[in-house]
Amino acid sequence: MFFTDTIYVGIDTASGRKTFTYAALDRDLNLIALADAELEEVITFLAAQKSATVAINAPSGVNRGLVRAKIKKEMLAKQQVRGAEYRMAEFVLREHGIAVSGTPANAALCPAWMQVGFELYRKLGKLGYKKFPDAESPYKILETHPQAGYCVLLNDTPLPKPTIEGRLQRQLLLYENGLRIKDPMDFFEEITRHKMMKGIWPVELLYQPEQLDALVAAFTAWRAVHKPEQVISIGDEKEGMIFLPERDLKEKY
């Protein structure tokens, strides 16, 4: 699928499945693609674009020991990360109460979803994708974290994403931020007493958790380009920066 204008793509690699989930928005925040695909299919889709900014839910690099080098041992113990490995960006998010996975220092020790993420970054690099905000390239790539993205947009910790309530909350948050997606309030218009008694819920009106993660990643890519003053980047360039779609982190989520 080829689009003549710049698109903004979010890719979720952390679903635990063999396929990725990706979402693409145009400059007006219209949803123009939402699909599951194998790695090579994602690469083919992105290679065909005239211009694209891509946000990926996966570490862009391994842990290089910056946290252990810069943070005192007693602080590590206090934050209960002894024996675990975290990049600086991950450590900062944890300090703010946002649950994130740590990235090991050895790629071979990383879980499968991280390793396929590394492969995705490598393949996109070969296609000419440059780290955001490379102003010279029409192809840009950045790392994001959907759970953290929803936290900063909501200014609170969202409800668990596998639940109907969590999916509704995330979808409404995206809808209220201008994404032209399904209106989650339609869910309630479809509920009747009969359907409730039968346990029939109009879940087809809600996006799946991995789709919602891809959508907020795509929104982060869009906002990074169009409203960079509303985006924050966290971490260290040596390990990889995490971009989030709001300027500020509150003290605790």
TORKOL-4160 file (C-alpha; in steps of 0.2 Angstrom, whole numbers, padded with zeros to 4 digits, m for minus):
253
<pt num="1" X="0000" Y="0000" Z="0000"/>
<pt num="2" X="0008" Y="0016" Z="m0006"/>
<pt num="3" X="0003" Y="0034" Z="0000"/>
<pt num="4" X="0010" Y="0049" Z="m0009"/>
<pt num="5" X="0011" Y="0060" Z="0007"/>
<pt num="6" X="0020" Y="0058" Z="0023"/>
<pt num="7" X="0013" Y="0044" Z="0035"/>
<pt num="8" X="0015" Y="0042" Z="0053"/>
<pt num="9" X="0017" Y="0024" Z="0058"/>
<pt num="10" X="0016" Y="0015" Z="0075"/>
<pt num="11" X="0023" Y="m0003" Z="0077"/>
<pt num="12" X="0020" Y="m0014" Z="0092"/>
<pt num="13" X="0032" Y="m0029" Z="0093"/>
<pt num="14" X="0028" Y="m0034" Z="0111"/>
<pt num="15" X="0012" Y="m0043" Z="0109"/>
<pt num="16" X="0021" Y="m0060" Z="0111"/>
<pt num="17" X="0015" Y="m0066" Z="0094"/>
<pt num="18" X="0025" Y="m0069" Z="0078"/>
<pt num="19" X="0017" Y="m0055" Z="0069"/>
<pt num="20" X="0018" Y="m0036" Z="0072"/>
<pt num="21" X="0004" Y="m0025" Z="0074"/>
<pt num="22" X="0005" Y="m0008" Z="0065"/>
<pt num="23" X="m0005" Y="0008" Z="0063"/>
<pt num="24" X="m0003" Y="0022" Z="0050"/>
<pt num="25" X="m0010" Y="0039" Z="0051"/>
<pt num="26" X="m0010" Y="0053" Z="0038"/>
<pt num="27" X="m0006" Y="0072" Z="0042"/>
<pt num="28" X="m0024" Y="0075" Z="0047"/>
<pt num="29" X="m0024" Y="0060" Z="0059"/>
<pt num="30" X="m0035" Y="0049" Z="0048"/>
<pt num="31" X="m0032" Y="0031" Z="0051"/>
<pt num="32" X="m0026" Y="0024" Z="0034"/>
<pt num="33" X="m0019" Y="0007" Z="0039"/>
<pt num="34" X="m0021" Y="m0005" Z="0054"/>
<pt num="35" X="m0015" Y="m0023" Z="0052"/>
<pt num="36" X="m0005" Y="m0037" Z="0058"/>
<pt num="37" X="0010" Y="m0042" Z="0048"/>
<pt num="38" X="0026" Y="m0052" Z="0048"/>
<pt num="39" X="0042" Y="m0043" Z="0049"/>
<pt num="40" X="0045" Y="m0044" Z="0030"/>
<pt num="41" X="0028" Y="m0037" Z="0026"/>
<pt num="42" X="0031" Y="m0023" Z="0038"/>
<pt num="43" X="0047" Y="m0019" Z="0029"/>
<pt num="44" X="0039" Y="m0020" Z="0012"/>
<pt num="45" X="0025" Y="m0008" Z="0018"/>
<pt num="46" X="0038" Y="0005" Z="0024"/>
<pt num="47" X="0049" Y="0003" Z="0010"/>
<pt num="48" X="0035" Y="0008" Z="m0002"/>
<pt num="49" X="0032" Y="0025" Z="0006"/>
<pt num="50" X="0037" Y="0041" Z="m0001"/>
<pt num="51" X="0040" Y="0048" Z="0017"/>
<pt num="52" X="0037" Y="0041" Z="0034"/>
<pt num="53" X="0040" Y="0043" Z="0052"/>
<pt num="54" X="0040" Y="0027" Z="0062"/>
<pt num="55" X="0038" Y="0025" Z="0081"/>
<pt num="56" X="0042" Y="0007" Z="0087"/>
<pt num="57" X="0037" Y="m0001" Z="0104"/>
<pt num="58" X="0054" Y="m0010" Z="0106"/>
<pt num="59" X="0071" Y="m0005" Z="0113"/>
<pt num="60" X="0082" Y="0003" Z="0100"/>
<pt num="61" X="0098" Y="m0003" Z="0108"/>
<pt num="62" X="0105" Y="m0014" Z="0123"/>
<pt num="63" X="0109" Y="m0008" Z="0140"/>
<pt num="64" X="0126" Y="m0001" Z="0141"/>
<pt num="65" X="0128" Y="0000" Z="0160"/>
<pt num="66" X="0124" Y="0019" Z="0161"/>
<pt num="67" X="0112" Y="0016" Z="0176"/>
<pt num="68" X="0124" Y="0006" Z="0186"/>
<pt num="69" X="0138" Y="0018" Z="0182"/>
<pt num="70" X="0128" Y="0034" Z="0187"/>
<pt num="71" X="0116" Y="0029" Z="0200"/>
<pt num="72" X="0122" Y="0024" Z="0218"/>
<pt num="73" X="0120" Y="0006" Z="0223"/>
<pt num="74" X="0109" Y="0011" Z="0238"/>
<pt num="75" X="0097" Y="0020" Z="0226"/>
<pt num="76" X="0097" Y="0004" Z="0215"/>
<pt num="77" X="0092" Y="m0006" Z="0230"/>
<pt num="78" X="0079" Y="0007" Z="0235"/>
<pt num="79" X="0071" Y="0006" Z="0218"/>
<pt num="80" X="0072" Y="m0013" Z="0219"/>
<pt num="81" X="0081" Y="m0016" Z="0203"/>
<pt num="82" X="0096" Y="m0025" Z="0210"/>
<pt num="83" X="0100" Y="m0040" Z="0198"/>
<pt num="84" X="0090" Y="m0032" Z="0184"/>
<pt num="85" X="0096" Y="m0023" Z="0169"/>
<pt num="86" X="0089" Y="m0006" Z="0164"/>
<pt num="87" X="0093" Y="0007" Z="0151"/>
<pt num="88" X="0093" Y="0025" Z="0158"/>
<pt num="89" X="0076" Y="0029" Z="0149"/>
<pt num="90" X="0068" Y="0013" Z="0157"/>
<pt num="91" X="0075" Y="0018" Z="0174"/>
<pt num="92" X="0069" Y="0036" Z="0173"/>
<pt num="93" X="0051" Y="0029" Z="0169"/>
<pt num="94" X="0052" Y="0017" Z="0183"/>
<pt num="95" X="0056" Y="0031" Z="0195"/>
<pt num="96" X="0040" Y="0040" Z="0189"/>
<pt num="97" X="0030" Y="0024" Z="0193"/>
<pt num="98" X="0028" Y="0018" Z="0175"/>
<pt num="99" X="0030" Y="m0001" Z="0173"/>
<pt num="100" X="0043" Y="m0005" Z="0159"/>
<pt num="101" X="0053" Y="m0020" Z="0155"/>
<pt num="102" X="0072" Y="m0019" Z="0157"/>
<pt num="103" X="0084" Y="m0022" Z="0142"/>
<pt num="104" X="0099" Y="m0033" Z="0145"/>
<pt num="105" X="0116" Y="m0029" Z="0140"/>
<pt num="106" X="0118" Y="m0044" Z="0129"/>
<pt num="107" X="0106" Y="m0045" Z="0114"/>
<pt num="108" X="0107" Y="m0064" Z="0115"/>
<pt num="109" X="0099" Y="m0063" Z="0132"/>
<pt num="110" X="0085" Y="m0051" Z="0127"/>
<pt num="111" X="0067" Y="m0059" Z="0125"/>
<pt num="112" X="0061" Y="m0063" Z="0108"/>
<pt num="113" X="0051" Y="m0048" Z="0105"/>
<pt num="114" X="0066" Y="m0037" Z="0109"/>
<pt num="115" X="0077" Y="m0046" Z="0097"/>
<pt num="116" X="0064" Y="m0045" Z="0083"/>
<pt num="117" X="0063" Y="m0026" Z="0087"/>
<pt num="118" X="0082" Y="m0025" Z="0085"/>
<pt num="119" X="0080" Y="m0034" Z="0068"/>
<pt num="120" X="0067" Y="m0021" Z="0063"/>
<pt num="121" X="0078" Y="m0006" Z="0067"/>
<pt num="122" X="0092" Y="m0014" Z="0057"/>
<pt num="123" X="0082" Y="m0017" Z="0042"/>
<pt num="124" X="0074" Y="0000" Z="0042"/>
<pt num="125" X="0092" Y="0007" Z="0044"/>
<pt num="126" X="0097" Y="m0001" Z="0028"/>
<pt num="127" X="0082" Y="0006" Z="0019"/>
<pt num="128" X="0088" Y="0024" Z="0024"/>
<pt num="129" X="0078" Y="0027" Z="0040"/>
<pt num="130" X="0087" Y="0039" Z="0051"/>
<pt num="131" X="0085" Y="0043" Z="0070"/>
<pt num="132" X="0072" Y="0056" Z="0073"/>
<pt num="133" X="0074" Y="0071" Z="0072"/>
<pt num="134" X="0085" Y="0070" Z="0056"/>
<pt num="135" X="0079" Y="0085" Z="0046"/>
<pt num="136" X="0087" Y="0079" Z="0030"/>
<pt num="137" X="0079" Y="0062" Z="0029"/>
<pt num="138" X="0061" Y="0059" Z="0023"/>
<pt num="139" X="0062" Y="0043" Z="0033"/>
<pt num="140" X="0063" Y="0044" Z="0052"/>
<pt num="141" X="0062" Y="0032" Z="0066"/>
<pt num="142" X="0060" Y="0033" Z="0084"/>
<pt num="143" X="0057" Y="0023" Z="0100"/>
<pt num="144" X="0042" Y="0024" Z="0110"/>
<pt num="145" X="0033" Y="0015" Z="0125"/>
<pt num="146" X="0014" Y="0014" Z="0123"/>
<pt num="147" X="0010" Y="0011" Z="0142"/>
<pt num="148" X="0021" Y="0027" Z="0146"/>
<pt num="149" X="0012" Y="0036" Z="0132"/>
<pt num="150" X="m0005" Y="0033" Z="0139"/>
<pt num="151" X="0001" Y="0038" Z="0156"/>
<pt num="152" X="0007" Y="0055" Z="0150"/>
<pt num="153" X="m0008" Y="0058" Z="0140"/>
<pt num="154" X="m0020" Y="0053" Z="0154"/>
<pt num="155" X="m0009" Y="0061" Z="0167"/>
<pt num="156" X="m0013" Y="0045" Z="0177"/>
<pt num="157" X="m0010" Y="0026" Z="0176"/>
<pt num="158" X="m0023" Y="0019" Z="0164"/>
<pt num="159" X="m0034" Y="0004" Z="0168"/>
<pt num="160" X="m0027" Y="m0013" Z="0163"/>
<pt num="161" X="m0027" Y="m0014" Z="0144"/>
<pt num="162" X="m0034" Y="m0032" Z="0142"/>
<pt num="163" X="m0050" Y="m0026" Z="0150"/>
<pt num="164" X="m0065" Y="m0018" Z="0141"/>
<pt num="165" X="m0063" Y="m0003" Z="0153"/>
<pt num="166" X="m0045" Y="m0001" Z="0149"/>
<pt num="167" X="m0048" Y="m0003" Z="0130"/>
<pt num="168" X="m0062" Y="0010" Z="0131"/>
<pt num="169" X="m0052" Y="0022" Z="0141"/>
<pt num="170" X="m0037" Y="0021" Z="0129"/>
<pt num="171" X="m0048" Y="0022" Z="0113"/>
<pt num="172" X="m0057" Y="0037" Z="0121"/>
<pt num="173" X="m0041" Y="0046" Z="0125"/>
<pt num="174" X="m0035" Y="0044" Z="0107"/>
<pt num="175" X="m0051" Y="0050" Z="0100"/>
<pt num="176" X="m0051" Y="0065" Z="0111"/>
<pt num="177" X="m0034" Y="0069" Z="0105"/>
<pt num="178" X="m0040" Y="0070" Z="0087"/>
<pt num="179" X="m0037" Y="0053" Z="0080"/>
<pt num="180" X="m0051" Y="0049" Z="0067"/>
<pt num="181" X="m0054" Y="0032" Z="0073"/>
<pt num="182" X="m0070" Y="0023" Z="0080"/>
<pt num="183" X="m0079" Y="0033" Z="0093"/>
<pt num="184" X="m0079" Y="0022" Z="0108"/>
<pt num="185" X="m0095" Y="0030" Z="0115"/>
<pt num="186" X="m0104" Y="0020" Z="0101"/>
<pt num="187" X="m0100" Y="0005" Z="0112"/>
<pt num="188" X="m0113" Y="0011" Z="0125"/>
<pt num="189" X="m0127" Y="0014" Z="0111"/>
<pt num="190" X="m0126" Y="m0004" Z="0106"/>
<pt num="191" X="m0129" Y="m0011" Z="0124"/>
<pt num="192" X="m0147" Y="m0016" Z="0128"/>
<pt num="193" X="m0154" Y="m0025" Z="0143"/>
<pt num="194" X="m0156" Y="m0040" Z="0132"/>
<pt num="195" X="m0138" Y="m0040" Z="0127"/>
<pt num="196" X="m0132" Y="m0038" Z="0144"/>
<pt num="197" X="m0143" Y="m0052" Z="0151"/>
<pt num="198" X="m0135" Y="m0063" Z="0137"/>
<pt num="199" X="m0118" Y="m0057" Z="0140"/>
<pt num="200" X="m0117" Y="m0050" Z="0122"/>
<pt num="201" X="m0105" Y="m0035" Z="0121"/>
<pt num="202" X="m0101" Y="m0025" Z="0106"/>
<pt num="203" X="m0083" Y="m0028" Z="0107"/>
<pt num="204" X="m0081" Y="m0026" Z="0088"/>
<pt num="205" X="m0082" Y="m0007" Z="0091"/>
<pt num="206" X="m0066" Y="m0007" Z="0102"/>
<pt num="207" X="m0048" Y="m0010" Z="0096"/>
<pt num="208" X="m0038" Y="m0024" Z="0102"/>
<pt num="209" X="m0024" Y="m0020" Z="0115"/>
<pt num="210" X="m0010" Y="m0022" Z="0103"/>
<pt num="211" X="m0019" Y="m0011" Z="0091"/>
<pt num="212" X="m0021" Y="0003" Z="0104"/>
<pt num="213" X="m0003" Y="0001" Z="0107"/>
<pt num="214" X="0001" Y="0004" Z="0089"/>
<pt num="215" X="m0011" Y="0018" Z="0088"/>
<pt num="216" X="m0003" Y="0028" Z="0102"/>
<pt num="217" X="0014" Y="0025" Z="0094"/>
<pt num="218" X="0008" Y="0032" Z="0078"/>
<pt num="219" X="0001" Y="0047" Z="0087"/>
<pt num="220" X="0018" Y="0049" Z="0095"/>
<pt num="221" X="0026" Y="0049" Z="0078"/>
<pt num="222" X="0014" Y="0062" Z="0072"/>
<pt num="223" X="0015" Y="0073" Z="0087"/>
<pt num="224" X="0035" Y="0072" Z="0086"/>
<pt num="225" X="0034" Y="0080" Z="0069"/>
<pt num="226" X="0020" Y="0092" Z="0070"/>
<pt num="227" X="0020" Y="0097" Z="0088"/>
<pt num="228" X="0038" Y="0094" Z="0094"/>
<pt num="229" X="0036" Y="0106" Z="0109"/>
<pt num="230" X="0023" Y="0094" Z="0116"/>
<pt num="231" X="0034" Y="0079" Z="0115"/>
<pt num="232" X="0047" Y="0073" Z="0128"/>
<pt num="233" X="0062" Y="0062" Z="0125"/>
<pt num="234" X="0070" Y="0052" Z="0139"/>
<pt num="235" X="0086" Y="0043" Z="0141"/>
<pt num="236" X="0103" Y="0043" Z="0134"/>
<pt num="237" X="0108" Y="0043" Z="0115"/>
<pt num="238" X="0121" Y="0029" Z="0118"/>
<pt num="239" X="0107" Y="0017" Z="0123"/>
<pt num="240" X="0092" Y="0025" Z="0114"/>
<pt num="241" X="0079" Y="0038" Z="0118"/>
<pt num="242" X="0061" Y="0035" Z="0122"/>
<pt num="243" X="0049" Y="0048" Z="0115"/>
<pt num="244" X="0032" Y="0051" Z="0123"/>
<pt num="245" X="0017" Y="0062" Z="0117"/>
<pt num="246" X="0017" Y="0074" Z="0131"/>
<pt num="247" X="0030" Y="0087" Z="0137"/>
<pt num="248" X="0030" Y="0083" Z="0155"/>
<pt num="249" X="0031" Y="0068" Z="0167"/>
<pt num="250" X="0023" Y="0070" Z="0183"/>
<pt num="251" X="0032" Y="0064" Z="0199"/>
<pt num="252" X="0022" Y="0048" Z="0201"/>
<pt num="253" X="0009" Y="0039" Z="0191"/>
